[in-house]
Amino acid sequence: MTASLEGKVALITGAASGLGKAIAELYAKNGCAVAIADINQQAADATAAEIKAAGGKAIGIAMDVTDEAAVNAGTDKVVAEFGALDILISNAGVQIINPIDQFAFADWKKMLAIHLDGGFLTTKAALQHMYKGDRGGTVIYMGSVHSHEASKLKSAYVTAKHGLLGLARTLAKEGAAHNVRSHVICPGFVRTPLVEKQIPEQAKELGISEAEVIKNVMLKDTVDGTFTTVEDIAETALFLAAFPSAALTGQSIVVSHGWYMQ
């Protein structure tokens, strides 16, 4: 199968940096019009400008994924600009680490709001357009190996990423009648700004060096001691969005250098 998204429209949250930006850039190279949704309007506009300068179609959208009105307005703006919505990448996320007994309830609620509420709200908004006339589409959630495995200090993150599996699987069953498919991409450790921030945090919390965090915590269970790359994840997102049928739906795709095998 030749991956092509020619004529498709994608809304990608958290797309001004990291995994979301890499997916947006690859989608644009493969003919997709992309909406760069981010809580930082200036960063979203800058990423969209880069994509347009490279010959792609893109717009920046200010979106707080925990705000239903903002999500609905941003999604409607994408459809008004490009005429449709075919792909949603629910990627916006943050990380807060602490042991459970010291985890602030406010931080817990913030984590679940961004990852789980954000996934639900963007999905609900996207389906208003994907369900019309059974047009269909693909919804891809950015999970994690932590959708399947737990790690110390990450109770809220692990809980949220597990929850996305349930949302995606339910959507696969409900959306099939309207030609909507869903998946969860589960990366291992990718050296994004989010992960870079975790290295000194975990070193301090665990009382070990940053090198030890990388070798003995993050990459300990991989087959080759190698970080997953943003390109690995973008290519996976391209494959799933371009797949032509519901033969592949409701799946959790782990991309982790063998850290977790299912």
N, C-alpha and C positions, 0 to 999 in steps of 0.2 A: 504494500500500500504506500502510495506517495502521499505524504502529509501535506495538505493544502487547506488553508482557511480562506481562500479567495472569496470575497464578497460577504464574509461573516463579520459580526460585530461582537466584541467582547468587553465586558466590564470587569476590571481587575481591581480589587481593593488592596490597600497597602502597597500600591504599585510605584511609588516614587523612589523606592530603594529596594535592595535585596532581591529576594526571590520574585516578588511581584514585578519589579522592573525588568528582570531578565526574561520573564514570561511575556511581558508586553512587547519587548523588543523583538523576540523571536516570532511572536504572533504577527507583528506588523510586517516582518520580513516575508512572511508566508501569506500575505494578502489580506490580513484581518485589520479592520478598523478597531482601534483600542481606546477605551476610556480609562484614563489613569486616575483612579479614585484614591484620595489620601486625605487624612485629617489636615495636612499641611497644603493649603491651596497653592502657595508659591512653588513648593517642591513638585507638586503634581503638574503644574503648568510648565515647569522647566523640563521635566521628563517628556511631556507631550511635545514640547518644542524640539527636543533632541530627536525624537522619532520622526517628526515631520521633516526635519532637516535631512534625515537619512532617506527620505522618500516615502515614508509611511503615512497613514492616516491616524490621527490621535487628537484627543482633547483632554484637558485636565478638569477634574471634578473634585470639589471640596466635599468630603464625606466623613462624618463621624458615624461609624457603623453601629454605635449603640443608641443612636437617635433615629427613631422611626420616621419622623418627618423629613430629616435630612437624607435618609436612605431613599425614601420614596421620591423626593424631589430630584435627587441626583440621578436615580435610575430613569425617571421620566425625561430628564435632560439628555441622557444618552440616546434614548429612542427618538427624541425630537431632532437631535443632531444627525444621527445616522440612519434613522428609519426603522430600526429593529434592534433586538437583542437576542443573540444566539448562544452566547457563552458567558457564564458567570464564574469568576475565580474568586472565592472567598478566602482571602489570604491575610488580611490585616491581623496583626497579633503583637503582643508584648510578652515580656517575661519578668516575673518577680519571684525570687527564691527566698525561702525561709523554712525552717522546720515547722511542722504542723502546730506545735504548741506555742509557737511565736508568730504564727501567720496572722496578720491583722485582717479582721473581717472585711474591712473596706478594700484591702488589696484582693482578697478572695472574690468579692463581688465585682471588682474592676476586671479581673482576669476572665471571669465567666461571662461578663457583659460583652467584652470585646470579642472573645473567641466564639462563644455559643450564641449569645443574643445577636451578635453581628452576623453570624452564619445564618441564623433563622430570618432576621429582618431582610438581609440582602436576597435571600432565596425567595421569600414571600413577594418582595417587590419585583424580582425578575420573572417570577411565574405569571404575574399579571399580563406580561407580554408574550412569554413562551407558550402559554396555554391557549392564547387567542387563535382560533381556527386550527388548533392542534399543530401549530407551527413547529413546536419542539425546541430543543436546545440541550445544552450540556452544562451541568453545574459541577464544579470541581472545588472541593474544600481542601485547604492546606492543613493536613493533620501533621503527624510526626510519628517516629518510632514510638513516641510516648502515647500514641493512640492504642498501643498494644502492650507496652512495657512501662513499668514505673521506675522512677529514679528518686533518690532522696532529695529533699528540699523543694520539690516541684509539685506539691499536692494539687494546687489549683490548675496548673498547666496540664498535668496528666489527666485530671478529671475532665477538663474542657476538651482535650483532644480525644479522649475516649467518647465523649458525648457526640462529637461530629460523626463518628461511625454510625451511631443510631439515626441521626438526622439524614445522612446520605442514603442509608439503606431504606428508610421509610420513603424518602423522595423517589428512589428507584422504583418502588412498588406503586406509589401514587401517580408518579409522573409518566409511567409507561403508556397509559391511555392517551396522553397528549404528546407522545414522542419526545419526552424529556428523560435524559439519562443523568446519572450522578456518580461521582467517584470521590475518594479521599486519597490524595497523594501523601505518603508518609515518609518524609526525608529523615535520614540520619543527621548527624551534625554537619551543617553547612556553615562555612565561615562568613556569615553575614554579620552586620553590625550587632544584631541581637545576640549572636553567639559570642562575638568578641567581648561584649559586655559581661557575659556570664563567666568568662575565664578568670578574671581577677576576683569576681564575687565568690565563685566556688572555691578558689584558692584560699581566700580569707576564711570562709565558712568551714572548710574542711581542714584548715591548717597545713596545707601542702603548697608546693610551688606551682606556678602557672604551667610549667612544662609537664609536671605530674598530672595536672588536671587534664591536659590534652591527651597525654599518653595512657594514663591509667584510669581515667574516668570517661572522657568523651569517646576515645577511639579504641578502648581496651578490647571490646568484643567484635570489632570489624575483622575481616579476613586479611586486610593488608595495611592496617594502621593509617588509612587515608580518609581525609574529609570528603564527603559528598560535595559536589560543586553546584553552583546556581545553574550552570548549563545542563547538568544531569536532570535537574528538576524541570527546567524549561522544556527540554526535549520530551520528557514524560507528559507534561501538560499538553504539548502539541499533539502527541500521539493520541491521547485520550479524547481531545476535542475533535480530532479529525476522523476518529474511528466511525465507520459508516452505519453501525446498527446497534440494537439493544442486546446483542450477544455479549457485549461487555458493558455492564451497568451494575451499580451498587457495590463496586469493588474497592478494596483498600490496596493500593499499590505501594509497596515498600521499596524505597530507594536508599540503601544504607550501607553499601559495601559489606553486606552479610551480617551486619550487627544483629538484625532481627530477621528471621526467615519464617515464612508461613506457608 
